[in-house]
């Protein structure tokens, strides 16, 4: 086939190179702190060259394109919060508004966290902000209709990357 249809082979190699760059960029953005260098391959019928591409800037949110104007400015991002008791200890249920479920504007995560603190000042405990940010960034993607985001002050404060690795629940799953 390569002899008979060399243009098809070139197209396949270009498509594979573009796909691999896209997948490398995606996996680099999924919680890795290590810089990743992708490589594109340009193929002609007689030569292959590799060109390094520097890592992309970190994306502030994986929910899509970053808007230039906050479409939810002036709207609350958190509807209400409720403290409950579980077998493991206290749990703060954070109920986002529709604006809070969809806002991707830079800084909206901090604005939402400040709303949580205004509603429950005792939420400012070690590890709670990391749990909240994990829900803000990742739970909105995985479970966009989840009624509440559950934050527990008894969970260990392990830092944001480890909190994400633990699926927002460092110290063990929810019970």
C-alpha positions in Angstrom: 0.0 0.0 0.0 2.9 2.4 0.8 4.2 2.0 -2.7 0.9 2.3 -4.4 -0.7 5.0 -2.3 2.1 7.1 -0.7 -0.1 10.1 -0.1 -2.4 8.0 2.1 0.6 6.9 4.3 1.6 10.6 4.6 -1.9 11.6 5.7 -2.0 8.8 8.2 1.3 9.7 9.7 0.3 13.4 9.9 -3.0 12.4 11.6 -1.2 10.1 14.0 1.3 12.9 14.9 -1.4 15.5 15.5 -3.4 13.0 17.6 -0.4 12.1 19.7 0.4 15.8 20.3 -3.2 16.4 21.4 -3.2 13.4 23.7 0.2 14.4 25.2 -1.1 17.9 25.9 -4.2 16.5 27.4 -2.4 14.1 29.7 0.1 16.8 30.6 -2.8 19.0 31.8 -4.4 16.2 33.9 -2.6 16.8 37.2 1.0 16.4 36.2 3.4 18.9 37.7 6.2 17.7 35.3 6.7 19.7 32.1 5.9 17.7 29.1 7.4 18.3 25.7 5.3 17.0 22.7 6.9 16.3 19.4 5.3 16.7 16.0 6.4 14.6 13.1 6.3 16.0 9.6 6.5 13.2 7.1 7.1 13.4 3.4 7.6 10.5 1.1 11.3 10.4 1.7 12.1 12.0 5.1 10.8 12.4 8.6 11.8 15.3 10.9 10.8 16.0 14.5 10.2 19.5 15.9 9.9 20.0 19.6 7.0 22.0 20.9 7.2 23.7 24.3 4.5 22.8 26.8 1.3 24.7 26.6 0.4 27.2 29.3 -1.7 25.6 32.1 -5.4 26.0 31.5 -7.2 27.6 34.4 -10.3 25.4 33.8 -10.9 22.3 31.8 -14.5 23.2 31.1 -13.9 24.9 27.8 -12.6 28.1 26.3 -11.9 30.9 28.8 -14.3 33.8 28.3 -12.9 37.3 28.1 -15.8 38.8 30.2 -17.3 37.0 33.2 -20.8 36.0 32.0 -21.8 35.4 35.6 -20.5 38.6 37.1 -22.7 39.8 40.0 -24.4 36.4 40.3 -23.8 34.1 43.2 -21.8 30.9 42.5 -22.9 29.1 45.7 -26.5 28.8 46.6 -26.1 27.5 50.2 -24.0 25.3 52.4 -25.1 22.8 55.1 -23.0 21.2 57.8 -23.9 17.5 58.5 -22.4 14.8 60.7 -21.3 11.5 59.2 -19.7 8.3 60.6 -16.3 9.9 59.9 -17.1 13.4 61.3 -18.3 16.7 60.0 -19.1 17.3 56.4 -19.9 20.6 54.6 -22.2 20.2 51.7 -21.7 23.0 49.2 -24.6 23.6 46.8 -23.5 25.5 43.7 -25.8 27.6 41.6 -26.2 27.1 37.9 -23.7 30.0 37.5 -21.3 28.1 39.8 -21.7 25.0 37.7 -20.8 26.7 34.5 -18.5 29.7 35.3 -15.1 29.3 33.7 -13.9 32.8 34.1 -10.4 33.2 35.6 -10.7 33.9 39.4 -14.3 32.5 39.6 -12.9 29.6 41.7 -11.6 32.1 44.3 -14.8 34.1 44.2 -16.8 30.9 44.9 -14.5 29.9 47.7 -15.0 33.3 49.3 -18.8 32.8 49.1 -18.4 29.5 50.9 -16.4 31.2 53.6 -19.0 33.9 53.9 -21.7 31.2 54.4 -19.6 29.1 56.7 -16.5 30.8 58.2 -15.5 27.5 59.9 -14.9 26.0 56.5 -11.5 27.6 56.5 -9.8 24.5 57.8 -6.6 22.8 56.5 -7.3 20.9 53.2 -10.9 22.3 52.8 -9.9 24.8 50.1 -8.1 22.1 48.1 -11.1 19.8 48.3 -13.3 22.7 47.1 -11.0 23.5 44.2 -10.9 19.9 43.2 -14.7 19.8 43.1 -14.7 23.2 41.2 -12.3 22.0 38.6 -12.9 18.3 38.3 -16.2 17.2 39.8 -18.0 19.7 37.6 -16.7 17.7 34.6 -17.2 14.2 36.0 -20.6 14.7 37.7 -22.0 18.0 36.4 -25.4 17.5 38.0 -24.1 16.3 41.5 -26.4 18.2 43.9 -23.6 19.1 46.4 -19.9 19.1 46.7 -18.9 17.4 50.0 -16.0 18.9 52.0 -14.7 17.3 55.1 -12.4 19.0 57.6 -11.2 15.7 59.1 -9.5 14.7 55.8 -5.7 15.1 55.7 -4.4 18.3 54.1 -2.2 16.8 51.4 -2.0 19.6 48.9 -4.0 20.2 45.7 -2.2 17.6 43.4 -2.7 14.8 46.0 -6.3 15.9 46.6 -7.0 15.6 42.9 -5.2 12.2 42.7 -7.5 11.0 45.6 -10.5 12.2 43.5 -11.1 15.1 45.9 -11.3 12.7 48.9 -7.8 12.4 50.5 -7.7 9.9 53.3 -10.2 7.5 51.8 -13.5 7.4 50.0 -16.8 8.9 51.1 -18.9 6.8 53.3 
